[in-house]
Amino acid sequence: MATPHDLDATDPLNGFRDRFVIDDDLVAYLDGNSLGRLPKATQERLAAFVREEWGGRLIRGWTESWVDLPVTVGDELGAALLGAAAGQTVIADSTSVNLYKLLHAAAGVRPGRDEIVIDATNFPTDRYLVESVARARGMTVRWVTPDLVDNVTVEVLRPALGERTAVVLLSHVDYRSGTLLDLASLTAEVHAAGGVVIWDLCHSAGVVEIELDALEVDFAVGCTYKYVNAGPGAPAFAYVAERHLAAAEQPIAGWWSAADLFAMSDTYESSPTIRRLLSGTPPVAGILAVQQGVRLIAEAGVEQIRAKSEALTAYAIELLDEAGLEIVTPREPALRGSHVTVRHPDARRLAEEMVERGVVPDFREPDLIRLGLSPLTTSFAEAAAGIAVLVGLAE
């Protein structure tokens, strides 16, 4: 096996690590799949925003540049991360709020159908929102129960689809095992049944190559505080395919989604553009942080980021295998995202003791430890050091 230092020396993305704030007091930060590190460019951009734009321009900043940020930065994110043409992606609200909007919009473009399909192992927010929207619209939830590692395949999903299927909600990468779903095949399967699909891209945006337009995805949502490195609570993104825009009615109508933002009309008319997904005043500082993260990814290139992700996760799996630890992440690189999950009966204690020793992983109930390997900020040496601590504690 090559040494981690040799792997770092030949890594074409190794220089990007220096463009982030690295915690000198940590042995390894292996939780970039929950919260990404801070880009130095973001520090500088937000300082300039506070000093020159907010401090210097005040309310004039809206008409000078801020009003268009949700769409212009959405277009940047769509082009660099999602394979999405302009006018289909917007930065707004949280993942949960955007998903709520998209579930209603998606159900509305399939009138006469009354089932929402979701897997019973999806992220809690996704499941809770599906149940909430189904109750509000008088719809039924059709549950799919997949294996932890194999996850949702065409064979697993197909029996749940039929003439009543309106919407299917799937997560591109399983938040527990790191399994990467076959977006192309599953999207085609939903369309064959006459439904539309919403993809949750929280664990894949910025680290997996995605082609929403080419694969005719209907709707997508995702956060920006993981691999996009936009900071805690950063605003999320929502994607609506152009063919659905005219019919995509979302339930949180606000002045920012109106056809004429400043008309202050007595009656509401939604914007005919992607702005119809907005509601209230957008968080300017948060969107600027998203922009800096997106530009770093665009510079590195998602193809190269994905290649390093596969190499990092393969290296981690090799080290964990040598130690005899149980891995519940697919062995085939094409079938996993950018975190590797270890199952251990004493996972909670191990995770807590790792933190005490300067290694930050991510514990998930009841017995899982996720090791997030963020290609722009995680070195092979850092991954090796963190895994060595886990192995030592597990012996």
C-alpha positions as CSV (number, residue, x, y, z in Angstrom):
1,M,0.0,0.0,0.0
2,A,1.3,3.5,-0.9
3,T,2.0,5.7,2.1
4,P,-0.5,8.5,2.8
5,H,2.3,11.1,2.2
6,D,3.0,9.6,-1.2
7,L,-0.7,9.8,-2.0
8,D,-0.9,13.4,-1.0
9,A,2.2,14.2,-3.0
10,T,0.6,13.0,-6.2
11,D,-2.9,14.4,-5.4
12,P,-3.8,17.1,-8.0
13,L,-6.2,18.7,-5.5
14,N,-3.8,18.8,-2.6
15,G,-3.2,22.5,-2.9
16,F,-6.8,23.3,-2.3
17,R,-6.5,22.3,1.4
18,D,-4.3,25.4,2.0
19,R,-7.3,27.5,0.9
20,F,-9.3,26.5,3.9
21,V,-9.0,27.2,7.6
22,I,-7.5,24.0,9.0
23,D,-7.9,23.3,12.7
24,D,-4.4,23.0,14.1
25,D,-5.7,21.5,17.4
26,L,-7.3,18.5,15.6
27,V,-5.6,15.2,14.5
28,A,-8.3,14.7,11.9
29,Y,-11.6,16.3,11.0
30,L,-13.7,13.5,9.5
31,D,-17.1,15.2,9.6
32,G,-17.0,17.3,6.4
33,N,-20.1,15.4,5.3
34,S,-22.0,17.2,8.1
35,L,-20.3,20.6,8.1
36,G,-17.5,21.6,5.7
37,R,-14.5,23.6,6.6
38,L,-14.3,27.4,6.2
39,P,-12.8,28.7,3.0
40,K,-10.4,31.5,3.5
41,A,-12.0,33.3,0.5
42,T,-15.3,33.3,2.4
43,Q,-13.6,35.0,5.4
44,E,-12.4,37.8,3.0
45,R,-15.7,38.1,1.1
46,L,-17.9,38.4,4.1
47,A,-15.5,40.9,5.8
48,A,-15.7,43.0,2.6
49,F,-19.5,42.6,2.5
50,V,-19.9,43.8,6.1
51,R,-17.4,46.7,5.6
52,E,-18.2,47.9,2.1
53,E,-21.7,46.8,1.1
54,W,-23.7,46.5,4.3
55,G,-21.7,49.2,6.1
56,G,-21.0,51.4,3.1
57,R,-24.1,51.1,0.8
58,L,-26.8,50.1,3.3
59,I,-30.2,49.8,1.6
60,R,-28.7,50.8,-1.8
61,G,-27.1,47.3,-1.8
62,W,-30.4,45.7,-2.7
63,T,-30.8,47.5,-6.0
64,E,-27.1,47.4,-6.8
65,S,-26.7,43.7,-6.5
66,W,-28.4,41.8,-3.7
67,V,-31.9,41.4,-5.3
68,D,-30.6,39.1,-8.0
69,L,-28.3,37.0,-5.8
70,P,-30.7,34.0,-5.2
71,V,-30.9,33.4,-8.9
72,T,-27.5,34.4,-10.1
73,V,-25.8,32.3,-7.4
74,G,-28.3,29.6,-8.1
75,D,-27.3,29.6,-11.7
76,E,-23.6,29.3,-10.7
77,L,-24.4,26.4,-8.5
78,G,-26.5,24.7,-11.1
79,A,-23.9,25.0,-13.8
80,A,-20.9,23.9,-11.6
81,L,-22.6,21.2,-9.4
82,L,-25.9,20.0,-11.0
83,G,-25.6,20.0,-14.7
84,A,-28.4,22.5,-14.8
85,A,-28.9,25.3,-17.4
86,A,-29.6,28.8,-16.1
87,G,-33.0,29.7,-14.7
88,Q,-33.8,26.5,-12.9
89,T,-31.9,26.7,-9.6
90,V,-32.4,29.2,-6.8
91,I,-30.7,29.7,-3.4
92,A,-33.3,30.1,-0.6
93,D,-34.3,29.0,2.9
94,S,-33.3,25.7,4.4
95,T,-33.4,22.3,2.8
96,S,-36.5,21.4,4.9
97,V,-38.4,24.5,3.7
98,N,-37.4,24.0,0.1
99,L,-38.4,20.4,0.2
100,Y,-41.8,21.3,1.7
101,K,-42.3,23.7,-1.3
102,L,-41.1,21.1,-3.8
103,L,-43.3,18.3,-2.4
104,H,-46.4,20.5,-2.8
105,A,-45.3,21.7,-6.3
106,A,-44.5,18.2,-7.5
107,A,-47.9,16.9,-6.2
108,G,-49.6,19.7,-8.0
109,V,-48.1,18.8,-11.4
110,R,-49.6,15.3,-11.2
111,P,-53.3,16.0,-10.4
112,G,-55.5,13.0,-10.0
113,R,-52.7,10.9,-8.5
114,D,-52.6,10.5,-4.7
115,E,-49.5,8.6,-3.6
116,I,-46.1,9.9,-2.5
117,V,-43.4,7.2,-2.4
118,I,-40.4,7.4,-0.1
119,D,-38.1,4.8,1.6
120,A,-38.6,4.2,5.3
121,T,-34.9,4.7,5.9
122,N,-34.6,8.2,4.4
123,F,-33.4,11.1,6.4
124,P,-35.9,12.1,9.1
125,T,-36.7,15.5,7.7
126,D,-37.6,13.9,4.3
127,R,-39.9,11.4,5.9
128,Y,-41.6,13.9,8.3
129,L,-42.3,16.3,5.5
130,V,-43.7,13.6,3.2
131,E,-46.1,12.6,5.9
132,S,-47.0,16.2,6.6
133,V,-47.7,17.1,3.0
134,A,-49.6,13.9,2.4
135,R,-51.9,14.7,5.3
136,A,-52.4,18.3,4.1
137,R,-53.2,17.2,0.5
138,G,-55.3,14.1,1.4
139,M,-52.6,11.8,-0.1
140,T,-51.2,8.4,0.9
141,V,-47.6,7.6,1.7
142,R,-46.3,4.5,0.0
143,W,-43.3,3.2,2.0
144,V,-40.3,1.3,0.5
145,T,-38.0,-0.6,2.9
146,P,-34.6,-1.2,1.4
147,D,-31.5,-2.9,2.6
148,L,-29.0,-0.6,4.4
149,V,-26.2,-1.1,1.9
150,D,-27.9,-2.1,-1.3
151,N,-30.5,0.6,-0.6
152,V,-33.1,1.7,-3.1
153,T,-32.7,0.0,-6.5
154,V,-35.0,-0.2,-9.4
155,E,-36.1,-3.7,-8.3
156,V,-36.9,-2.4,-4.8
157,L,-38.8,0.7,-6.1
158,R,-40.7,-0.8,-9.0
159,P,-43.4,-2.6,-6.9
160,A,-44.3,0.6,-5.1
161,L,-45.0,2.5,-8.4
162,G,-48.3,2.5,-10.2
163,E,-51.1,4.6,-11.7
164,R,-51.6,6.4,-8.3
165,T,-47.9,7.5,-8.0
166,A,-47.7,11.2,-8.0
167,V,-44.3,11.9,-6.5
168,V,-41.2,9.9,-5.5
169,L,-38.7,11.4,-3.1
170,L,-35.2,9.8,-2.9
171,S,-31.9,10.7,-1.4
172,H,-29.0,10.5,-3.9
173,V,-26.6,9.3,-1.1
174,D,-27.9,7.4,1.9
175,Y,-27.0,9.5,5.0
176,R,-26.1,6.4,7.0
177,S,-24.3,3.9,4.7
178,G,-23.0,6.3,2.1
179,T,-24.7,4.3,-0.7
180,L,-25.0,6.2,-4.0
181,L,-28.3,5.5,-5.7
182,D,-28.6,5.1,-9.5
183,L,-30.1,8.5,-10.2
184,A,-30.5,7.9,-14.0
185,S,-32.3,4.5,-13.8
186,L,-34.5,5.4,-10.8
187,T,-35.6,8.7,-12.5
188,A,-36.5,6.8,-15.7
189,E,-38.4,4.2,-13.6
190,V,-40.5,6.9,-11.9
191,H,-41.2,8.5,-15.3
192,A,-42.3,5.2,-16.8
193,A,-44.9,5.0,-14.1
194,G,-46.1,8.5,-14.8
195,G,-44.8,10.1,-11.7
196,V,-42.3,12.9,-11.0
197,V,-39.2,12.6,-8.8
198,I,-37.6,14.8,-6.2
199,W,-33.9,14.1,-5.5
200,D,-32.4,15.1,-2.2
201,L,-28.8,15.9,-3.1
202,C,-27.5,16.9,0.3
203,H,-24.8,14.3,0.5
204,S,-23.8,14.4,-3.2
205,A,-23.8,18.0,-4.4
206,G,-20.3,19.1,-4.9
207,V,-18.7,15.7,-4.5
208,V,-20.5,13.6,-7.1
209,E,-21.0,14.3,-10.8
210,I,-24.7,15.2,-11.4
211,E,-26.5,15.9,-14.6
212,L,-30.0,16.9,-13.8
213,D,-31.0,18.3,-17.2
214,A,-29.5,15.5,-19.2
215,L,-31.3,12.9,-17.1
216,E,-34.6,14.8,-17.1
217,V,-34.8,15.1,-13.3
218,D,-38.0,16.9,-12.3
219,F,-37.1,18.5,-9.0
220,A,-34.1,18.6,-6.7
221,V,-33.1,20.1,-3.3
222,G,-29.9,20.2,-1.3
223,C,-27.9,21.9,1.4
224,T,-24.7,23.9,1.0
225,Y,-23.0,23.5,4.4
226,K,-21.5,20.1,3.7
227,Y,-19.3,19.7,0.6
228,V,-20.1,23.3,-0.7
229,N,-18.5,24.6,2.6
230,A,-20.9,27.5,2.9
231,G,-21.2,27.4,6.7
232,P,-23.6,26.3,9.5
233,G,-27.2,27.0,8.5
234,A,-26.2,28.2,5.1
235,P,-29.2,28.6,2.7
236,A,-30.1,25.6,0.5
237,F,-30.8,25.3,-3.2
238,A,-33.9,24.2,-5.1
239,Y,-34.1,23.0,-8.7
240,V,-37.2,23.0,-10.8
241,A,-36.9,21.7,-14.4
242,E,-37.9,24.4,-16.9
243,R,-40.7,22.2,-18.2
244,H,-42.4,22.3,-14.8
245,L,-41.9,26.0,-13.9
246,A,-45.3,27.2,-15.2
247,A,-47.2,24.6,-13.2
248,A,-45.0,24.5,-10.0
249,E,-47.1,26.2,-7.4
250,Q,-45.5,26.3,-4.0
251,P,-47.4,27.0,-0.7
252,I,-45.4,29.8,0.9
253,A,-46.3,32.7,-1.3
254,G,-44.3,35.8,-0.4
255,W,-43.4,39.1,-1.9
256,W,-40.1,37.7,-3.2
257,S,-42.0,35.2,-5.3
258,A,-44.3,37.7,-6.9
259,A,-44.2,38.6,-10.6
260,D,-43.4,42.2,-9.7
261,L,-41.4,42.3,-6.5
262,F,-41.9,45.9,-5.7
263,A,-45.4,46.5,-7.1
264,M,-46.9,45.7,-3.6
265,S,-50.0,44.6,-5.5
266,D,-53.3,43.9,-3.7
267,T,-53.4,40.5,-5.4
268,Y,-50.7,37.9,-5.7
269,E,-49.4,36.8,-9.1
270,S,-46.4,34.4,-8.9
271,S,-43.3,35.0,-10.9
272,P,-43.1,33.0,-14.2
273,T,-39.4,32.3,-13.4
274,I,-37.5,30.3,-10.8
275,R,-38.1,33.2,-8.5
276,R,-41.5,31.7,-7.8
277,L,-39.7,29.3,-5.4
278,L,-38.7,32.3,-3.2
279,S,-40.8,33.5,-0.2
280,G,-39.3,36.1,2.1
281,T,-36.2,38.3,2.1
282,P,-33.1,36.2,1.2
283,P,-30.1,35.9,3.5
284,V,-27.5,37.9,1.6
285,A,-24.5,37.0,3.7
286,G,-25.4,33.3,3.5
287,I,-25.8,33.4,-0.3
288,L,-22.4,35.1,-0.7
289,A,-20.8,32.3,1.4
290,V,-22.5,29.7,-1.0
291,Q,-21.1,31.6,-3.9
292,Q,-17.5,31.3,-2.6
293,G,-17.9,27.6,-2.0
294,V,-19.4,27.0,-5.4
295,R,-16.5,28.9,-7.1
296,L,-13.9,26.7,-5.4
297,I,-15.7,23.6,-6.6
298,A,-16.0,25.0,-10.1
299,E,-12.2,25.8,-10.1
300,A,-11.3,22.3,-8.9
301,G,-13.9,20.6,-11.2
302,V,-16.4,18.0,-9.9
303,E,-14.8,15.3,-12.1
304,Q,-11.5,15.7,-10.2
305,I,-13.2,16.0,-6.9
306,R,-15.1,12.8,-7.5
307,A,-11.9,11.0,-8.5
308,K,-10.3,12.0,-5.2
309,S,-13.4,11.0,-3.3
310,E,-13.2,7.5,-4.7
311,A,-9.5,7.3,-3.9
312,L,-10.0,8.6,-0.3
313,T,-12.9,6.2,0.4
314,A,-11.0,3.3,-1.1
315,Y,-8.0,4.1,1.0
316,A,-10.1,4.3,4.2
317,I,-11.8,1.0,3.4
318,E,-8.4,-0.7,2.9
319,L,-7.2,0.6,6.3
320,L,-10.5,-0.4,8.1
321,D,-10.4,-3.9,6.5
322,E,-6.8,-4.4,7.7
323,A,-8.1,-3.7,11.2
324,G,-11.0,-6.1,10.8
325,L,-13.7,-3.5,11.4
326,E,-17.2,-4.0,9.9
327,I,-17.9,-1.6,7.0
328,V,-21.5,-1.0,5.8
329,T,-20.6,1.1,2.8
330,P,-20.5,-0.4,-0.8
331,R,-17.1,-1.7,-1.9
332,E,-17.7,-0.6,-5.5
333,P,-16.6,3.0,-5.9
334,A,-19.4,3.9,-8.3
335,L,-21.9,2.8,-5.6
336,R,-20.8,5.1,-2.8
337,G,-20.7,8.8,-1.9
338,S,-17.8,10.4,0.1
339,H,-18.3,8.9,3.5
340,V,-17.5,5.5,4.8
341,T,-19.5,4.0,7.7
342,V,-18.3,1.6,10.3
343,R,-20.7,-0.5,12.4
344,H,-19.6,-1.3,15.9
345,P,-21.7,-2.3,19.0
346,D,-19.9,0.4,21.1
347,A,-20.0,3.1,18.4
348,R,-21.2,5.9,20.7
349,R,-18.4,5.4,23.2
350,L,-15.8,5.1,20.4
351,A,-17.0,8.3,18.7
352,E,-16.8,10.2,22.0
353,E,-13.3,8.9,22.8
354,M,-12.2,9.8,19.2
355,V,-13.2,13.4,19.8
356,E,-11.3,13.4,23.1
357,R,-8.2,12.4,21.1
358,G,-8.6,15.1,18.5
359,V,-10.5,13.1,15.8
360,V,-14.0,14.3,14.9
361,P,-16.2,11.6,13.2
362,D,-20.0,11.5,13.1
363,F,-22.1,9.0,15.2
364,R,-25.4,7.8,14.0
365,E,-27.8,5.8,16.1
366,P,-27.7,3.0,17.0
367,D,-24.2,1.7,16.1
368,L,-22.7,3.6,13.2
369,I,-19.7,5.8,12.9
370,R,-19.5,7.9,9.7
371,L,-16.1,9.0,8.4
372,G,-16.6,11.9,6.1
373,L,-13.9,12.4,3.6
374,S,-14.2,15.8,1.9
375,P,-11.9,15.9,-1.1
376,L,-10.9,19.5,-1.1
377,T,-10.0,19.6,2.5
378,T,-9.2,16.0,3.7
379,S,-5.7,14.8,3.0
380,F,-4.7,11.1,2.9
381,A,-2.5,11.7,5.9
382,E,-5.3,13.2,7.8
383,A,-7.6,10.2,7.0
384,A,-4.9,7.7,8.0
385,A,-4.3,9.5,11.3
386,G,-8.0,9.6,12.2
387,I,-8.6,6.0,11.3
388,A,-5.5,4.9,13.3
389,V,-7.2,6.5,16.4
390,L,-10.4,4.6,15.7
391,V,-8.6,1.3,15.2
392,G,-6.6,1.8,18.4
393,L,-9.8,2.5,20.4
394,A,-11.7,-0.5,18.8
395,E,-9.0,-3.1,19.6
